[in-house]
Amino acid sequence: MPQPDWDVEVDEDDDEWDEDDVKVRATRRSRPRTKIRPKHEHAQEGFVTAVDRGRYTCLVDDRVVTAMKARELGKQSIVVGDRVGLVGDRSGNAGTLARVVRIEPRHGELRRSADDENATERVVVANVDQLVVVASLIDPPLRYGFVDRCLVAAYDAGVAPVLCLTKHDLAPELVAEARAYYSQLDLTITTTEPEAPLEDLVELLRDKENVFFGHSGVGKSTLVNRLVPGAGRAVSEVRSIGKGSHTSTSTVSFALPGGGWVIDTPGVRSFGLAHVTADSILKAFPELEEVAQDCPRGCTHTPEIGDCALDAAIGPDDPRAGRLASFRRVLASLHEADTKN
């Protein structure tokens, strides 16, 4: 299957582009205009695999087609994973350009905000089945708070979460700690090493639409390059301060040789959840959600309230105490953002 040059910088305002911004004719005057837009019943379905500054790379059957967004779609955003309707030149030949005239209904929309104080949300990818949180056990260290935030986003989107722990060879003793921390959560955990086979991960990804998400420097793009020979995703070394630098700058979907898809996203330092409600957060902590059913109406689940059922049921020595603390860290950041907005 032909693979275009994927590793290009993405414009965060791709949804601002439409066919008027793409010069396909010598002048505007040479393009006919009409207020009556066709219904495009015969538009051909395509699968968006990459987005770059108003150009959308789509897979149509076995062809890679470049397209632009039709004017009638207005401000609707098109993201990787979208199923779209295409008209125009869909040959995939060099220099040709199709038009996206329809975005099919989505499921599994993974969304995030820039931070907890900015409620403006952005759809990162669409139509995914699994969110694979890629985190290293060491160098950089495993950050449970970030993982928890990704899990909240997964449950909010109705997407199954998977935790993939890299660099197992450097700190195998930390795996048991991670498994214990998430023992009461319905979460699949797998580990990888640089030279070890990836059979377990391959089976988890098979025949599913998967998106990889994680900090920079955790080995996310390295995994994609191993899973998809020829993907050519840029990778970087972890800096001396224990943080990776941003290397992959685009969100791109790759076909897995054994079936399914993997979407590689740029590394991030935070995962904003300003668009998520307290009920959505609780869904990521099912062992707490059950207890919270005994809370009084309107309970904020903060320790200051005094009569929260979570405090009554979970003491400091309870195995769920760590999970309660994590839940409240996320909840507190959202409450703080609410008071500032």
DAKA-V23127 format. One record per residue. SS is DSSP state (@ for helix, = for strand, . for the rest). PHI is phi in whole degrees, -180 to 180 (* if undefined). BURIAL is 1 if it has 16 or more other ideal C-beta (glycine too) atoms within 10 Angstrom, else 0. Layout:
{{SS PHI BURIAL} {SS PHI BURIAL}}
//
This chain:
{{. * 0} {. -66 0} {. -124 0} {. -71 0} {. -77 0} {. -84 1} {. -80 1} {. -123 0} {. -73 0} {. -96 1} {. -84 0} {. -63 0} {. -106 0} {@ -59 1} {@ -73 1} {@ -83 0} {. -95 1} {. -145 1} {@ -65 1} {@ -70 0} {@ -89 0} {. -106 1} {. -82 0} {. -108 0} {. -131 0} {. -63 0} {. -142 0} {@ -62 0} {@ -63 0} {@ -82 0} {. -103 0} {. -66 0} {. -123 0} {. -153 0} {. -81 0} {. -92 0} {. -97 0} {. -67 0} {. -86 0} {. 59 0} {. -61 0} {. -100 0} {. -62 1} {= -93 1} {= -76 0} {= -134 1} {= -120 1} {= -76 1} {= -110 1} {= -161 1} {= -133 1} {= -152 1} {. 46 0} {. 83 1} {= -112 1} {= -120 1} {= -88 1} {= -125 1} {= -98 1} {= -121 1} {. 57 0} {. -111 0} {= -109 0} {= -95 1} {= -117 1} {= -95 1} {= -138 1} {= -120 1} {= -85 1} {. -69 1} {@ -59 0} {@ -68 0} {@ -78 1} {. 57 0} {. -89 0} {. -60 0} {. -87 1} {. -116 1} {. -127 1} {. -60 1} {. 101 1} {. -66 1} {= -97 1} {= -131 1} {= -99 1} {= -120 1} {= -129 1} {= 89 1} {. -79 0} {. -111 1} {. -74 0} {. 83 1} {. -69 0} {. -58 0} {. 85 0} {. -90 0} {. -146 0} {= -92 1} {= -125 1} {= -86 1} {= -111 1} {= -155 1} {= -113 1} {. -70 0} {. -54 0} {. -102 1} {. -138 0} {. 55 1} {. -84 1} {= -89 1} {= -121 1} {= -152 1} {= -107 1} {. -61 0} {. -160 0} {. -77 1} {. -103 1} {. -116 0} {. -76 1} {. -68 0} {= -98 1} {= -132 1} {= -75 1} {= -84 1} {= -145 1} {. -133 1} {. 62 1} {. -101 1} {. -99 1} {= -136 1} {= -104 1} {= -98 1} {= -84 1} {= -96 1} {= -139 1} {= -90 1} {. -73 1} {. -157 1} {. 55 0} {. -79 1} {. -69 0} {. -67 1} {. -109 0} {@ -62 1} {@ -61 0} {@ -67 1} {@ -61 1} {@ -58 1} {@ -65 1} {@ -64 1} {@ -65 1} {@ -60 1} {@ -62 1} {@ -65 1} {@ -65 1} {@ -63 1} {@ -90 1} {. 72 0} {. -112 1} {= -73 1} {= -93 1} {= -134 1} {= -107 1} {= -109 1} {= -96 1} {= -93 1} {. 60 1} {. -60 1} {. -67 0} {. -88 0} {. -152 1} {. -62 0} {@ -69 0} {@ -83 1} {@ -65 1} {@ -60 0} {@ -63 0} {@ -66 1} {@ -63 0} {@ -67 0} {@ -62 1} {. -105 1} {. -62 0} {. -96 0} {. -110 1} {. -76 0} {. -133 1} {= -81 0} {= -121 1} {= -133 1} {= -127 1} {. -137 1} {. -133 0} {. -56 0} {. -105 0} {. -83 0} {. -61 0} {. -110 1} {@ -56 0} {@ -62 0} {@ -67 1} {@ -59 1} {@ -66 0} {@ -66 1} {@ -90 1} {. -57 0} {. 61 0} {. -125 1} {= -92 1} {= -117 1} {= -124 1} {= -95 1} {= -141 1} {. 174 1} {. -65 1} {. -69 1} {. 85 1} {. -91 1} {. 97 1} {@ -64 1} {@ -69 1} {@ -62 1} {@ -62 1} {@ -61 1} {@ -64 1} {@ -76 1} {@ -74 1} {. -125 1} {. -56 0} {. 92 0} {. -63 1} {. 67 0} {. -74 1} {. -70 0} {. -127 1} {. -140 0} {. -86 0} {= -76 1} {. -72 0} {. -62 0} {. -83 0} {. 86 0} {. -126 0} {= -83 1} {. -94 0} {. -69 0} {. -116 1} {. -68 1} {. -112 0} {. -133 1} {. -94 1} {= -138 1} {= -104 1} {= -123 1} {= -77 1} {. -81 1} {. -56 0} {. -92 0} {. 111 0} {. 102 1} {= -135 1} {= -129 1} {= -105 1} {= -96 1} {. -114 1} {. -62 1} {. -65 1} {. -129 1} {. -100 0} {. -149 0} {. -133 1} {= -69 1} {. -125 1} {. -63 1} {. -87 1} {. -99 1} {. -94 0} {@ -61 0} {@ -64 0} {@ -65 0} {@ -63 1} {@ -60 1} {@ -63 1} {. -81 1} {. -128 1} {@ -59 0} {@ -69 1} {@ -88 1} {@ -59 0} {@ -64 0} {@ -67 1} {@ -66 1} {. -64 0} {. -91 0} {. -73 1} {. -66 0} {. -58 0} {. 81 0} {. -62 0} {. -91 0} {. 64 1} {. -98 0} {@ -64 0} {@ -69 0} {@ -69 0} {. 92 0} {. -117 0} {. -72 1} {@ -63 1} {@ -64 1} {@ -70 1} {@ -69 0} {@ -96 0} {. -122 1} {. -89 0} {. -64 0} {. -96 0} {. -71 0} {. -58 0} {. -88 1} {@ -62 0} {@ -65 0} {@ -68 1} {@ -64 1} {@ -63 0} {@ -65 1} {@ -58 1} {@ -74 1} {@ -63 0} {@ -65 1} {@ -62 1} {@ -64 0} {@ -66 1} {@ -71 1} {@ -64 0} {@ -64 0} {@ -65 1} {@ -62 0} {@ -73 0} {@ -90 0} {. -83 0}}
//
